Amino acid sequence: MELSDANLQTLTEYLKKTLDPDPAIRRPAEKFLESVEGSQNYPLLLLTLLEKSQENVIKVCASVTFKNYIKRNWRIVEDEPNKICESDRIAIKANIVPLMLSSPEQIQKQLSDAISIIGREDFPQKWPDLLTEMVNRFQSGDFHVINGVLRTAHSLFKRYRHEFKSNELWTEIKLVLDAFALPLTNLFKATIELCSTHANDASALKVLFSSLILIAKLFYSLNFQDLPEFFEDNMETWMTNFHSLLTLDNKLLQTDDEEEAGLLELLKSQICDNAALYAQKYDEEFQPYLPRFVTAIWNLLVTTGQEVKYDLLVSNAIQFLASVCERPHYKHLFEDQNTLTSICEKVIVPNMEFRAADEEAFEDNSEEYIRRDLEGSDIDTRRRAACDLVRGLCKFFEGPVTGIFSGYVNSMLQEYAKNPSVNWKHKDAAIYLVTSLASKAQTQKHGITQANELVNLTEFFVNHIQPDLKSASVNEFPVLKADGIKYIMIFRNQVPKEQLLVSIPLLINHLQAESIVVHTYAAHALERLFTMRGTNNTTLITAAELAPFVEVLLTNLFKALTLPGSSENEYIMKAIMRSFSLLQESIIPYIPSVITQLTQKLLAVSKNPSKPHFNHYMFESICLSIRITCKANPDAVGSFEEALFMVFTEILQNDVQEFIPYVFQVMSLLLEMHKNEIPSSYMALFPHLLQPVLWERTGNIPPLVRLLQAYLERGANTIASAAADKIPGLLGVFQKLIASKANDHQGFYLLNSIIEHMPPESVDQYRKQIFILLFQRLQNSKTTKFIKSFLVFINLYCIKYGALALQEIFDSIQPKMFGMVLEKIIIPEIQKVSGQVEKKICAVGITKILTECPPMMDTEYTKLWTPLLQALIGLFELPEDDTIPDEEHFIDIEDTPGYQTAFSQLAFAGKKEHDPVGQMVNNPRIHLAQSLHKLSTACPGRVPSMLSTSLNAEALQYLQGYLQAASVTLL
């Protein structure tokens, strides 16, 4: 695409159409942009538009499109074409920083994100002047420009907070510190001075405080991995200023908004984070400053109101206290009983209250409420911070703290009892307090794993939790119901099993509650209880114990999906999946109605898939229905195909990318259930599965390979007779996969199935070409993973076609090639093969080469006979060689750029491990002994003399053992 006015005009038109609410206009426009994004100059056209367009909406749209384009295409993935040509990359890096700095804030943010995406790949090696270019802008004095630089630096450096330590990372951070630490410190001091100068100018202060927030965030990122020498030397400057900013109060910076945090709150929150970082990681160096920070933050907590806008500040301030009180040498600050009482009374209890804002979120924004409360994304809520502080204090002062709070809990419960309908919030706070006090250690998987011995959890459960859940109405006091259900969930390991069994019908009943939070919590609690393990690793709650509730459980779960706000509720769908898994054949009577409901749901959500977890559990539930039913009645597979194929066809025709990998997995499961030939409905689809476009998407590859394997296992003869013209297409897929380091193993899965199942004559003409392709790949890029797969393949080939055929095909490609493969690949590398079945295939294949290949006995290959036997005994007896050469670091298959649907394996569509030599050979050691015996009978005296001259003593000893076990001798 040329940088012409005509192309700019065309691009403008299509960008406008992508904003159209009508899918008939929007989708074709999106497809068009997708089709041209590989063209040269496309990103430069977008940048020109966002700089020169007269329409703001087009500028913003171009900036978002550009950022997403960079996100999808900038990373260069090994074995895949470079999606952005080099000249475009150079032009983008040359222009993007000045363009970002001169753009309005809305566009600046998008470009800043784009720079950080590019920086993640190219900085510092391929973009060495980025830092200099940014630091030079600090001199401009224009805070719009300075804030642009700070924002970009923040998005570039914040990854230092969660990267693993490595020399590469240290080198990069050192480079950044050398260039950035001093200018940042000078900017910090200058900005503080400007704040004093402009103390009465509200608009100037807003800009300056935005800078201070970004500077404070950068301080956190640059100090996270280790304490840099520069910051240690300049600690006085930073900490003194941070402390004075914490105590600063300027009326001009206060906001009237009760919800949104103002600049002052955001800055103080970040400073609390910075102080907590130093207190936790660099306590020795930070010690002189700590007392004044504790005082300042304590005062902050005591004087800050309950409004939502202060939530982040208060939670970070409490987190600071929590991190300090856990350190042994700050213990003395908290030892006094009055201090503890004061903290409990003034900080913890007030911040555990359920406020009007929480109630609003509970009712109107339940999804966000659930995410914060259940999944622990409530990291910045007051309640979570207060809870962490209780845990921190309990580390050294468990007795006194439990004593103080027990009094509070009792008085709260008394208040509630006086007038439940008015005082229910008191009980809510009491339950929350008990939970924070009792839980010392918690995991998502197991709930509480360590509990406070001083709290009687079962007694509290029976007296205060159960009565709420047993009340006649499931809709009364929804917050307390949710608290009660959450209590069961959290303390499921501490509450005795009989109490859990009493709770199950109560939870099933609450699936009907109108409140989204309550019925979601009920579903989640059931799902967690059903995964608990009892003795000898079976589920704690058995299918027999659930028998009385099966019908009402399934009815209420599916009904809950029809409640407003829960049509795609992932917790309910996960509970459906878990119920199927636990109940197994008990669900068979309900399958006809269940599969109808699941199919309708699948059809509805395929129109616009938006909840990945929900979709995943829905497909898992479909797989479980198929598995459980067909295990009892294999012929039922036809009725599932009838129910599902119409929806599957629609999904494939409409190219619903998110669902296609799932559809292939379910189809594999169904096809594997067939005992005889492939039904014609599958054969009609076969040619479509070979279309290159399907194989372009990384997420499709594993399920598609498995589906093709199922076709080959069940219908190789049908393919050979009715679709022989498709065999080149099948081998074309193999050729594409084998060329990629990330997917070569998938290519071998496919090739092994072709060799194992296809009639030999149907692939005769292609065999030599297959080997030539494999040798080319070996020459160009030999990786450990490839060699392991290659070894399994040649041994499988040997088992299928015979050792002589293997030797002949190698030597037909190049004379003496067979000897080279034995000497350079099989003998030195066989120890690397892993996996029971893979090792067995290799053992049986090598045994055939040793005992059924005449050239091994009387040509120049004979010298390799004993080393090959030695290698085979090594495969049996030595530990697996799992070393990987330094230069090989594999790309994770999931690690695909952009937002391509990564492949999600369905646990309940799992493939049974297939052993191609299972029928033929049971014990490969005994098989070796018997085969050697047979060989020695054919040529007496040869085998013992070869063994005695060159097999090492230890290997010989093992071999004697195999011969004894097989009750044979060598002649």
N, C-alpha and C positions, 0 to 999 in steps of 0.2 A: 504494500500500500504506500503510495507516495504521500509526502507531506504537502497535499494540495488543498485548495479551498473546497474543491468538490468533495473530497474525502472527509474534510471537517464537517461539511454540511450533512453528508450521509450519516456520519457518526452521530451528529446532533439529533437527527430525526429518530434514529434507532434508540438512543439513550432516552429520548422523550417517551417512546413507546414502552420502554421497560418500566416506566412509572405508572402505566395505565392499569386501572383496577381490573379491566376485562382480560381474562386469560387468553382469549382468542387473539388479542392484539399483543399482549405482553410476551407470551411464550415464543411466538415466531421471532420477536425482536431479540429475546435472550439467546435463542438458538443461533441467530445471525451473528451476534457478537461472539458467541462461542466459536463459530466457524472461522471468524477472521482473526481471532486473537493470536494465532500462530504466525501471522504475517509480519514481515519486517516493518518497522515504523509504527505499528499499532500502539505501543505504549507511549511513543512520542506524540502521536496524534492526541491521545487522551490528555497528556500534560499540556499540549498547546491549547486544547479546549479549556482546561481549567484555568489557564492563565488569561486567555483572550476572549472567551465567550462573554457576551453582553448579559446573558441570563444567569442569575445566581443559581437557579435550580439545576441548570446544566453543569455549572461549575462543581456544585456539590456532588451531583450524580457522577460526573467524570472522576472526581477524586475518590469516591467510594469504589467505583469500578476499577480504577487504577490500583488501589490498595488490594482489592481481592485478586486482581490479575497477578500482582507481585506475590501474594500469599500462595497462589496455586502453582506458579511457574518458576519462581526465582531459583529455588533449590535445584542443583544439578544432581540427578540420581544416576548412579552407575548403571550401565547397560541400557539406559533410556536416552532418547534423543534430547539434546539441549533445547528447551522450549523457547528461549529468548536468544536472538542472535547476538554475537559479541559486540557489534557496533551499537546496538540498542542498549546493551548493558553499560557500555562506557558512557554513552550520551545521558542515560538516566542518572548515573552517579555524578556526572559533571554538573547537571542542572538542578537536581532535586533539592539540595540544601538551600540555595538562594531562593528557589521558587517557594519552598515551604516557609521560609522566613518572611517573604513578602506577601504571603496569602492571609486572608482573614482567618480568624481563629478556628471556625468550623472546618475549613479546608486544611488548615495547618495541622489539626489533630490527625486527619487521615494520612497526610503526607509524612508526618512524624512517625506514625505506625509503620508506614511503608519503609521508611529509612531503617527502622529498627529490625524489620524482617530481613532487609538486604544486609544490614550490619551483622545479624546473627550468622549469616553465611559467609560474608566477605571481609568483615572487620576482624583483625587488623591487616591480615596478609594482603587481601586483594583490594583494600580501600585504605591505604596507609595515611592519606592526607585528610581523612574525615575529621579526626580530632582537632587537628590544627585549624581546619576551616571553621569548626564550631567555636573553639576557644577564642579565635581572633574576633568573633562577633561580640564577645563580652565587652570589648572596648567601645562598641557603637554607642553605648549610653541609651539606646532605644529599648525600653523594656518589653515592647511587643516582640522584638527580635530576640532579646535575651531569654524571654520566657519560651520562645520557640526552641531555642537551643537547649534550655534546661529540660523541656518536656521530652525532646528527642533523646537527650542523654539519659534521662530517667528510664525511658522505654528500652534503651539499649543496655543499660547496666543493671536493671532490676533482676535479670536472670542470675546475677552473682549470688542472689539470696538463696537459690535452691539448686545450684550446680554442685556436682561432686568435686571434691578436691582433685586437681591434676596439675602436672607441670605446665601444661598448655594454658590452663586457666590462670595459674599464678603469673605466668609470663604476660598474659593479656592484662591482668589487673595491674601489674607493675607498670606496664606501658601507659595505661590509663592514668594511674596515680602520678607518674612523672610529668605527664602533660597537663593533668586536670586539677590535681589537689590544690596547688598554690593559687591558680586563677579562681577556683571555686571559693577558697577561703577569703581571698581579697574581695570577691564579689559579695560574699556574705557580710563582711565588715562594712563595705560601702553601702549595701542595701539597708543595714541596721542604722547607719548614720542618716541616710535619706529618710528613713521612717521618723527619726527625731525632727529632721528639718521640716517634713511635710505632715507633722502630727495633726494639723488641723484641716488637711485637705483630703476629704473622703475619697475622691476618685483616684488620687495618687496613691493613697494607702492601699486601695484594693489591688492595684497592679503590683505594688511592692510586696504585699503579703502573699500574693500568688507566687511571686518569685521565692519568698522565704519557705513556702511549703515545699516547692520543688527542690530547693537547696537541702532542706531537712531530709527529704526522701532520698536524695543522692548520697547524703552523709550515711544513711542507713545501709544503702547498697554497697558503698565503697568500704564500709567497716565490717561488713557481715562475715566475710570468710576468715579474716584475721585482723588484728589491730595494726594498721599500717604505721610505720615509723613516723611519717609526716604528721598524722593525726595525733599520735602520742605526744610529739613535740609541741603541737599546737592545741593541746586539750584545753588549756586555760582559756584561749580565745573562744573556742566552740562552746564549752560548758558554761562559761560565765554568761555568754549571750543567750544560750538556750534557757538558762535559769531565769534571766531577766524577762525573756519572752513569755515564760510560763506564768510569771506574776503580773504581766502587763494587762491592763484593762483599758481599752480606748472606746469610749461611747460611740465614736463614728463607725467602729467595726461591728457593733452589735446589730443583730438583724431582728426584725419583727416576726419573721417566719418561725413557727414553732416546730416545723417538720425538718426543714433543710438546714444542715450544719453550715455556719458561716465560716469565713476565712480564719478568724481567730481560733475557733474551735478545732478546725482541721489542722492548723499549725501546732496548737498545743497537744493534740492527739498524737501527731507524728513525733513531737519532742518526747512525749511519754514513752513511745516505742523505742526511740533512740536511747533514752536513759535505761530502759529495761534491757536493751541489748548489751550495753556496757556493764550493767549490774550483773547480768548473767555470765557474760563471756570474759570480761576484762576487769573482774571485781577488784583485783589488787591495784591496778592503775587508777581505777575509778573511785577508790575508797575515800580520798579526801573530799570528793564532791557529793558523795552519797547522802550524808545527813541533810544537807540543804535541799536536795531533790525530794527526799522523803517528806520533809516539812512542807515544801511548796505543793507537792502533789496531794498530800493529806488535806491541806487547806482548800485546794481546788475541789476535792471531793465533797468536803463538808459544805462548801458554799454554792455548788452547782445545782440548778433546779432539775425537776423531773421531766422537762420537755424532751421530745424525741430528738431535737437537733443536738442535744448534748450526749446522745447515746454513745457515739464513737469515742468521744473524749473520756467520758466516765469509764467505759469498758477498758480503754487503754490505760487509764490511770490506775484502775483496780488491778489490771494485769501486771502493771509495774510493781505494785505492792505484793502481788502473789509471787512474782519471780524473786523479789527480795526476801520475803519471809521464809522461802524454802532453802536459802543458803545458810549453812551452819554458822559462818562467822558474822551474819547479821542478826542471828537469833536474839541477841541481847536487846535489840530495839523493840522486841514484841513481848518480852517475858512478863512484864508487869500485868497483873490481873486487870487493873483499870484500863490499860492500853487495849487489852483484848476485848474487854466489855465495850469500850468506846468504838473499836473497829466494828464489832458485831452490830452494835446499836445504830451507829451513824453511817456506816458504809454498806454492810452486807444486807441487813433486813430491808432498808428502804429500797435497795436496788433489786430485791427479789419480788417486789410487788407487781401484780398484774395490772398494768395501767390501761387507761381508756384506749390508748394507741394499740396496745397488744390485743385488746378485745376486738377492735376494729379489724386488725389483721386476721384474727381468728375467724371472723365472720365473712369478711369481704375479700381477703387476699389469702385464702387458705393454702394455696400451693406454696407461696413464699413462706408462710408460717410453718408448714410441715417441713419444708426444706431446712429451715433454720433449726427447728426444734428436734427433728428426727435425725437429720443427716449431719448435724454438727456444723452446718455452715453458719451457725449463730455465733461465730467466733467474736464478732464485734457487738454482741448484745450485752446489756447490763447483767441479765440473769446469768449468762454463761460465765462472765467475768467474776461475778460474786461467788458463783459455784466453785470456780478455780481457786479463788482466794480462801474459801472454806477448806478446800483440799490442802492448799499450801500450809495454812495454819495448823491443820490436823497433823502435819508431818512431825512437828515438835510438841504441839500442845493439844493432843487429841482429847485428853481428859477434860481440862478446863473448858475448851471450846464446846465439846458435846454438852457439858453441864450448862453453859450459858444458853445454848440454843434449845435445850430440852425445855427450859422455862418458857422461851418464846413460843415453841410449838404448842405446848399445853395451853397457853393463854389464847393463842390464835384459834385453836380448836374449840375452846370454850366460847369465844366470841361467835364463832360460826353456829354453835349449838343453840345460842340464844335466839337467833333469827336467820335460819339458813338462806332464805330468799334474798335477804339484803346483804348478809355478811359472807357470801360464798367465796369472796376473794381472799378472806382470811385463811380458809381451808386450803385454797390453791397455794398460797405462800407457804403454809405449814408442810404440805406434801413436797413442795420444791426444796424446802429446807432439809427435810428428812432425807430426800434423795441425795442432796449435795453432801450431807454429813456422812451418809452410809457408804457412798461409793468412793473407794480409794483408787481403783483401777478399772478401766472399762474398755471393751473392744466392740466394734460394730458386730462382729460375728457371734460373740458369746455373752454380750451384756456385761454386767458387773462381774469382774473376776476376783476382786478383793474387796471385802466389805469391813466396815467399822464394827468391831466386836461389841461396842457399847450400845448399839441400836438394835432393838428386837424387831426385825423386819416382818416376820410372820404375824406377830401380834398386831402390829400396825396395819398389816394387810387385812386381817380378819375384822378388826374393830372399825377401821376408817375407810378402807378402799372397797371391800366387797359390798357393804350396804348401798353405796352409790350405784354400783353396777347391777344390784338386784332390784332396784326400785322399778315400779311398774312402767314408767315412761322412759323410753330410750332418748327422748328429746329434751328432758328436763336437765338443767345445769350442764350444758354440753362441755364447758371447760373442765368441770370436775370429772365428768365421764372420761374425757381425754386424758386427764391427769392419772386417773385410776388405771386406765388401759396401759398408759406409758409405764406406770409403776410395775405392772405385771411383766411388761416387756423387759424393763431394765433389770429387775431382780428375779428373773426367771430361774437363775441358778441357785438362788438362796431360798426361794419359797418352796416348800415341800411339794412333791408330785401330786399328792391328793388334792392340794389347793389348786394346782394348775388344772387338774381334771374338772374341778368344780367350776373353774373360770371359763372353760371352753364353750359350754352352751351360752354363757353370758356374753362372750365375745361374738359368737355367731349371731346372737340377738341384736347386738349393736351394729351389725353390718347394715341394719335397716334404718339407722339414725339419719335424720335429715342433714345434720351438720357434716360437711365434707371431712373436717378434721377427725370427727369421731368415727365415721365408718372407715376412713383410711387407716386410722390407728388400729381399729379392730382387725382389719385385714392384715396389717403388718404384724400385729401381735400373734395372730394365728400362724402366719407364715414362719415367724421366729420359733414358736413353740414346736411346730412340726419338724424343724430342722435339728432340734436338740437331740444329743446322743445320750443313750443310757449306758448300762454295762454292756460288755462285749460289742461295742460299736454299732448296735442297732439303734433305731430311733427310740427316744425315751417314751414317746406316746405312740401306741401301736394302732394298726388299722382296726383291730378287734375292739379297742377301747373307744374308737370313734364311730363304730358301727351304728349306734343308735342315732347319730346326728348326720349321717351322710347326706340324706335327702335335703334336710333343712340347710346344711352347710352349702351344698352346691346351688340350691335355689337362691339363698340369700346372697351368695357371692355374685352370681350372674345378675340378680336383681340390682345389686349395688352399682353395677356398670350402667344401669339405666337412670340412676339418680342424677339430678342436675349437677353439673360440674365434675362428674366422675366418669364420663363416657370413655375416657382413655386414661384411667387411673392405674399407674404402673404397679402400685402396691396391691390393688385388688387382683390384677392379672397375675402378679407373682404368687399371690396366695392361691389362686386357681391352679397354677402350675404345681405348687408345692402340695396341694391337697391331692391332685391326681397322683403325684409321685408317691405319696405316703399310702394312699388308699388302694392303689393298684387295681386288682380285678373287682374290688367292691364298686368301682364306678361303671363297670360294663353295662348294667341295666340303664344307666342314664346317658350313655354315649350318643344315641340318636339325637336327643334334644340338645346335648352339649355341643356336638359337632356342627349342628345347624346354627346355633348361636355364635360359635367361634367363626364360622364361615361368613355369616352376615357381618360380623364385626370386622373381619379381614377385608371384606369388600368395601365397607364404609371407610375404614382408615386408609385404604390404598389410594383413595382419591387425593389425599393430602397427608402423607405420613409426617408426623411432627414430633412423636414421642418415641425415641429409639428404644428405651427400656421396655415400654409397654409392648411395642411391636415384637421385641425379642421374646418376652415371656409368652406372648400370644402364640408365636410359632412353636415355642417349646411345648406349650399345652397341646397344640395340634399334634406334634410328634408323639407326645405321651399317649394321647387318645389312640393313635394308630398302633403304637407298640403294644400297649396293654391289650387292646382288642384282638389284634392279629396273633398275639402270642397264644391266646385262648382259641381263636378261630381264624386260621390263616386265610380262609376264603373271603373274610370280610374286607380284604384289601380293595376289592372292586367297588364296594359301596363308598369307601373313602375317596377313591378316584372320582366317582360320580359326583360326590359332594364338592370336591375341591378343584377339579380340573377347569371348570368354567371360570372360576375366579383367577386361577393361575394363568389361564390363557389371556385374560384381560390385563393382568399385571405385566405379562411379557409383551403384549401388543402395545400397551401404553408406555412401555419402558420405564416402569417405576423402579428407579435405580436402587433405592434403599431396600426393596423387597426381593429383587431378583436372586441375590445369593441365598436367601432363605428358601425361596421357591425351589431352587435346584437341590438344596439339602433335603427338603421334604420329598421331592420326587425321587431322589436317590433311595431314601428310606422305603418308599412305596415299591420302587422297582426291585429293590433287594428282597422284598417280601415275596415276590413272584417265584414260584418254584419251576415253572416250565418256560416256554418261549416268551419272548417279549410281546406284549399286546400291540396291536397295530397303532393304537393312539400314541404310543411312545415312538414307534418307528416314523410316524409322520413328522414328529418334532426333531428327529435326529439330524437332518441336514442343517437345520437352523442353529443347532448348538455349535457348529463348526464355523459360523460366520466370524470373521476377524474382529468386527466391532465389539462383540461380546468379550473377547479376550483382551481388549485394550484396557479394561477396568480391572485394576489389581484385585479388588474385592471379589470379583467373579471367579478368579482362577481356582482356588482350592475347591469350592463346591462344584464347579463345572468339571474339573478333572475327576472328582469322585463320581459324578453322574455318568461321565463317559466310561469310567471303570465298571459301573453297574451295567451299562449297556453291553460292554464286552463280556462281563461275567455271565450275563443272562442270555445274550443274543448274538454271540460271535458268528454263529452259523448263518443266522438271518442276515447279518450285515454282509457277510462274505457272499451270500447268494443274491440278496435283493438290493444291496447298496454298495456293491464292490466299487462303484465309481466314486464313493465317498472316502475310500481308504487313503488316497493321496491327501485329502483334506485333513483327515485324522493325523497323518504323519506330519502335515504342515503345522498343526498345533504343537506337536512334539518338538518340531524344529524351532518354533518361536520360543517355547519355554526353555529349551536346553541352552539357548543363547544367553539367557539371563541368569546372573549369579543368584539373584533373589528367588527365582522360580525353577531352577534346573531340577530340583528334587521332584517337583510336580511333573515335569517332563518325563522323568524316569518312572514315576508311578504309572503314567499312561503307557509308556513303552513296555513296561513289565507286563501290564495287563494284555497288551496287543500280543506279545510273545507267548504269554501263557495260554490265552484263550482262542486267538484267531486260528483257523485251520492253516497249517504250514504253507500250503500251496497259494493261499490268498496273499501272503506277504513275501513270497520267494523273491519276486523281482525287485523288492525294495531293500532286502537285507543288507547288501553290501553298502548301499548308500547310507543306511543308518549308521553302520560302523564308521564310515568315512567322516560323517558329521561329528560323531563322538570324538574321533581322533583330532579333528580340526579344533574342537573346543579344548581338548586336553593340551594341545600345543599352544593355543592362544592364552588360555587362562585356567591354570590347573589349581583348583582349590580343594581343601580337605573334604568339604561337603560333596563336591563333584566326584572325587575319587571313591568315596564310600559308596555312593549310588552306582557308580560305574562298575565297581567290583561285584555288587549284588546283581546287577544286570547281566554281566558276562557269565556269572555262575548259573543264573536262572536259564540263560540261553543254552548253556552246556547241559543242564538237566533236561531241557525240553528237546534239544536237537542232537545231543550227544557230543562227547568230547572231541571226536574226530572232526565233526562239522565245525566246531569252534576253531580248531587248529587250521582247518582248510580255509575258512573265511578270512582269518587273520593273514595267512600266508598268501592268499590271492590278492590282497590289497598291496602287500609288499613282501618280497621273500624274507624269511626268517623273522617276520613281525611277531609271530607267536612267542618265540623265545624272548624277544625284547619285552613283550607285555608281562611274561612270567617274571623275568629278572628285574625289570624296572618298576613294575606296578604291583603285581599280585604278591610276590614274596615280601618286599619291604613294607607294603602298606596294609596288608590284610588285618593286622592287629588293630587298625583304626575302626573296623566295622563294629557298629553297636546295634543292640536290639536282638532279642531271642530269635525271631524268625529270620532276620537278615543273616545272623551268624550261621544258622542252620542251612540256609540256602548256599552260603559260601562253602560250608563244610562238605555238603553233598556234591557241589560242583567240582571242588578241588579233588575230592575222592575219585570222581569220574575221570578227571584229567590224569591222575596218578595211575589209575587201574584200567581204564578203558580207551586209552589213546596210544596205539602202537608206536607212533614216532617218539613217544617219551622213553621207550625202552631201547630203541636201536638207531638213533640218529644223534646229531650234535646236541639235541635237546636233553639227552640222557643225563648230562652233568647237572641239570636243574632238578632232577627227580628228587634227590634227597633234600636239598634246600626247601623244595616245595612241601615235602612231607613235614619237615621241621617247622615250617611256617604254620602248617595246619595244626600240628600238636600245640604250637604256641597259641593259636586262636582258641583252642579248647582250654588250655591250662593257664595262660598268662593273663594278668589284668588288662583290660581294654586300654589302648593308647589314646588318650583324649587330648593330647597336646595339639595345639594349633599354631602354625608359624606366625611370627610377630606381624608380618606385613598383611596378614589376613584379618580383617575385621568385617564380619558380614553385616550387610544391611538387614535390619529387622524387616521382615516381610510386612509387618503392620506399619512400618515407618514410611508411609507414602505421603508425598507433599500435597498441600491443598486440602480440599474437603472431600476427596473421593471416599466413597463408602468403603471403609476397611472391612475385611471379612470378619464376621462374628460367628464363631463355631456354636452350633446348637448342641448343648450337652446331651439332650435326649434324642438327637438324630445320629448319635455316635455310631461309627462303623465298627463292626466286629473285626478284630485282627484276623487277616486271612493268611493261612500257611499253605503255600503252593506245594510243599513236599510232605505235608502232613500224612497223607494216605500211604505214601511210598516208604518214608523213613521215620521211624519213631526215635531211635537213639543214634545220632550221627557218629559217636565214637565206636559203637558196636558195628555200625554200617561200614566204617573204615576197616575194621578188623576183618569183617567177612569179605569185603572186596579185595583186600590184600591177600587173603587166603586163596580166593578164586584165581587171582593173578599168579600167585606162586604155584598153583596147580598147573596152570597153562605153561609156565616156563620155570621148571623146578631149579632151585639153587640160585637163581638170579637175585631174588628179593633179599634173602638173608645176607648175601655177600655185599649188596649195596648198602644195607643197613649197618653191617658191622664195620665197614670201612669209613663211612662219613657222617653217620647220625650221632649227635652228641649223647653222652651217657644218660643225662636226665630225661631227654626226649625218649630214648630207647626204653627207659624204665616205665614211662607212662604208656608207651606202645605195648609193652609186655602185659600191662594191666588190662588194656582194651582187649588183647587177644585172649587173655584168661576169661574175662567177663563174657566174651562171645563164644568161649569153649572151642577155639580153633587154633591151629598151629600153622607156621609157614614152612613150606617144603623147600 
